[in-house]
Amino acid sequence: MIELYMWATGNGLRAAVGMAESGLEHRIHKVDLSKGEHKRPEYLKINPAGQIPALTDSNGPGGKPLSLAQSGAILLYAAEKSGRLLPKDPARKAVALQWMMMGCSDVAGNSGVIFALENTAPEKSAPITDFFKARLTNFLRNADARLAGREFLADEFSVADIALYPVVNQRKALTGGMANLNAWRERMSARPGVQKGMAA
C-alpha cells in the first residue's frame, strides 16, 4: 500500500493528483504545516528534510519498502509504477519530461517565492514580489503558447500537465489573456482524477 503524506500546497496537490490519476491504490495522510506536523519525529522518519509531500510504499521496487520525497519524484514514481502518465513515444516522453521539469522547478519555484514574500518573509517588498510575479507570468505565457492547437502539453495527458496544473489553478489572477492555458485548465479541472487529487 502506498501512503501519501501531503498538505494543500502546490507541491502536495501535484503529488495527490499524480497518485489519483495513476490509479494506484493509496491512502492520503494530511500533514498540517500550520501546526508544525512536518517537524514531528514520526514524520521526520519518513522525510528527514521535514517537507511535504512524501510517500512510503510497502511494496516498492523488488517488493521492498520505499520512502520517497519531492513532488516530481513522486509523480514519476507513480507514472512508472502504474504504466500511465508517460507517453510511450520517445519524443513525446522527452517533451513531457521537459514540461514536467518546468512545472516542478521554474513555475512552482517562483510561485513558492511569491507566497513566501507575501506571507512569511520578515519584510514585505512590493517591487521584489512584482519581479517574481512577472517571472512566473512569463513561464505561464510559454505554456500558453505551447498549448496553442493542443489539448495537453505533450499532445496527450501526462506528468507534464499534472506538474503544472496546481500552480495554474492557484494563480488564476496571473493568467489573464492566456486563452489556451485557461481552456487547458478547464479541461484539467473536469478530469475525475484531478478533482479527486485536488480534493485531498
Phi and psi in degrees as a GROMACS rama.xvg file:
@    title "Ramachandran Plot"
@    xaxis  label "Phi"
@    yaxis  label "Psi"
@TYPE xy
-93.2262  129.219  ILE-2
-110.835  118.835  GLU-3
-106.333  127.259  LEU-4
-108.142  119.245  TYR-5
-152.426  171.428  MET-6
-141.986  165.487  TRP-7
-79.9177  51.6198  ALA-8
-96.9992  171.503  THR-9
-56.3259  -42.9129  GLY-10
-65.941  -43.8995  ASN-11
-65.3164  -41.6378  GLY-12
-69.1034  -34.3672  LEU-13
-57.9966  -46.2808  ARG-14
-65.9007  -40.9463  ALA-15
-66.0964  -40.6519  ALA-16
-66.283  -41.403  VAL-17
-59.8123  -43.3262  GLY-18
-66.0716  -42.8559  MET-19
-63.6654  -43.484  ALA-20
-72.7096  -23.5815  GLU-21
-71.7187  -25.6342  SER-22
80.8977  0.788708  GLY-23
-71.3174  141.505  LEU-24
-67.5996  130.65  GLU-25
-158.142  163.375  HIS-26
-122.55  143.843  ARG-27
-99.0266  133.001  ILE-28
-121.068  120.253  HIS-29
-82.9224  128.928  LYS-30
-112.738  102.147  VAL-31
-74.8646  105.552  ASP-32
-65.1256  -32.9902  LEU-33
-67.1  -21.1139  SER-34
-100.779  4.03495  LYS-35
72.9042  20.811  GLY-36
-66.1411  -20.4493  GLU-37
-75.1511  -7.02864  HIS-38
-107.398  1.17943  LYS-39
-72.2504  145.991  ARG-40
-54.3321  -38.0083  PRO-41
-66.9496  -32.609  GLU-42
-78.6387  -35.3045  TYR-43
-64.5513  -20.1792  LEU-44
-69.5539  -28.7035  LYS-45
-83.0075  -47.5043  ILE-46
-135.822  99.0734  ASN-47
-59.3683  -20.2214  PRO-48
-72.8614  -14.3027  ALA-49
67.2457  36.5115  GLY-50
-125.9  158.793  GLN-51
-110.601  155.404  ILE-52
-87.6365  168.804  PRO-53
-150.48  159.029  ALA-54
-140.013  158.521  LEU-55
-124.894  141.59  THR-56
-128.161  113.586  ASP-57
-68.4366  -17.5637  SER-58
-123.866  62.7448  ASN-59
-78.3269  -163.792  GLY-60
-54.5513  132.752  PRO-61
70.9756  14.3969  GLY-62
76.6064  8.92206  GLY-63
-97.6517  151.099  LYS-64
-62.4138  147.133  PRO-65
-137.094  138.514  LEU-66
-115.291  138.765  SER-67
-146.443  139.944  LEU-68
-124.578  176.05  ALA-69
78.7961  124.397  GLN-70
-61.8767  -37.8679  SER-71
-65.8365  -42.0108  GLY-72
-65.3508  -39.4428  ALA-73
-65.2418  -40.9303  ILE-74
-61.8846  -45.7362  LEU-75
-66.6883  -38.5675  LEU-76
-61.3517  -44.8745  TYR-77
-63.6584  -39.8841  ALA-78
-64.7446  -46.5452  ALA-79
-70.7669  -38.6895  GLU-80
-69.714  -35.7234  LYS-81
-86.2506  -20.4458  SER-82
75.7811  15.1974  GLY-83
-117.434  171.539  ARG-84
74.7375  -2.76147  LEU-85
-123.475  126.168  LEU-86
-58.1903  146.528  PRO-87
-78.1969  -33.5805  LYS-88
-66.631  127.044  ASP-89
-57.9662  -39.4021  PRO-90
-67.6375  -44.4046  ALA-91
-63.6586  -38.4763  ARG-92
-61.985  -43.4227  LYS-93
-61.0556  -42.3165  ALA-94
-65.4419  -41.718  VAL-95
-60.3401  -41.8005  ALA-96
-67.6843  -37.3314  LEU-97
-58.8587  -50.6002  GLN-98
-72.6498  -29.3159  TRP-99
-63.0465  -44.366  MET-100
-63.1164  -39.1401  MET-101
-62.4321  -43.0812  MET-102
-63.3149  -39.4481  GLY-103
-79.6863  -24.9862  CYS-104
-108.56  -73.081  SER-105
-61.2639  -50.8711  ASP-106
-70.7425  -54.0041  VAL-107
-64.3322  -38.1761  ALA-108
-62.1547  -47.3367  GLY-109
-67.7318  -38.126  ASN-110
-63.0981  -40.3504  SER-111
-64.5132  -39.0097  GLY-112
-64.6874  -41.7706  VAL-113
-60.1324  -44.8687  ILE-114
-59.0705  -45.7299  PHE-115
-63.8728  -42.7238  ALA-116
-64.3916  -34.7477  LEU-117
-84.6769  -21.6324  GLU-118
-124.207  -35.3219  ASN-119
-123.262  -10.5931  THR-120
-65.1305  143.356  ALA-121
-63.9416  -26.6165  PRO-122
-131.413  138.674  GLU-123
-88.401  141.591  LYS-124
-144.056  105.243  SER-125
-61.028  -42.8739  ALA-126
-62.1209  -39.0839  PRO-127
-70.1352  -41.3427  ILE-128
-61.0986  -43.2046  THR-129
-63.7406  -35.0325  ASP-130
-60.08  -45.5893  PHE-131
-73.4504  -30.499  PHE-132
-65.0684  -38.5475  LYS-133
-65.5728  -40.1668  ALA-134
-62.3043  -46.1808  ARG-135
-63.7817  -42.4301  LEU-136
-59.4585  -38.0509  THR-137
-64.7416  -41.8547  ASN-138
-63.5741  -39.787  PHE-139
-66.7909  -35.8032  LEU-140
-63.6098  -37.4096  ARG-141
-61.826  -42.6283  ASN-142
-65.3014  -39.4129  ALA-143
-60.1286  -42.5184  ASP-144
-65.3667  -39.9954  ALA-145
-62.0924  -34.0864  ARG-146
-82.5481  -1.07514  LEU-147
-62.6451  118.01  ALA-148
76.5935  9.13236  GLY-149
-125.655  147.698  ARG-150
-81.6452  -35.5987  GLU-151
-136.654  161.764  PHE-152
-61.447  -36.3618  LEU-153
-108.938  26.1145  ALA-154
71.4276  -3.76539  ASP-155
-150.928  152.274  GLU-156
-57.3024  132.051  PHE-157
-156.911  -176.219  SER-158
-57.3893  -27.8384  VAL-159
-60.7419  -45.063  ALA-160
-68.5193  -40.2073  ASP-161
-65.5332  -38.3159  ILE-162
-63.7884  -37.6976  ALA-163
-84.6585  -33.5744  LEU-164
-55.8365  -50.0709  TYR-165
-57.4839  -38.4551  PRO-166
-71.0622  -43.4812  VAL-167
-58.8224  -41.3344  VAL-168
-65.0342  -34.9196  ASN-169
-81.4967  -22.4509  GLN-170
-113.835  40.0043  ARG-171
-56.0116  -30.8035  LYS-172
-62.9427  -20.565  ALA-173
-94.5587  0.248769  LEU-174
-105.202  18.6315  THR-175
-59.1893  133.895  GLY-176
80.8881  -2.16044  GLY-177
-96.8461  77.8412  MET-178
-62.4092  -41.0738  ALA-179
-65.4593  -43.9469  ASN-180
-66.1478  -40.5548  LEU-181
-70.527  -35.48  ASN-182
-66.5095  -39.688  ALA-183
-61.9038  -43.2425  TRP-184
-60.1212  -39.2068  ARG-185
-65.5837  -40.5485  GLU-186
-63.2575  -42.4633  ARG-187
-63.8716  -43.6438  MET-188
-63.3996  -23.6097  SER-189
-83.6385  -10.5887  ALA-190
-74.597  130.656  ARG-191
-58.0047  -38.9332  PRO-192
-65.0582  -40.3029  GLY-193
-65.1768  -42.5405  VAL-194
-61.7226  -42.4984  GLN-195
-63.423  -45.6319  LYS-196
-65.3065  -41.6961  GLY-197
-68.6125  -27.6834  MET-198
-73.7552  -16.4402  ALA-199
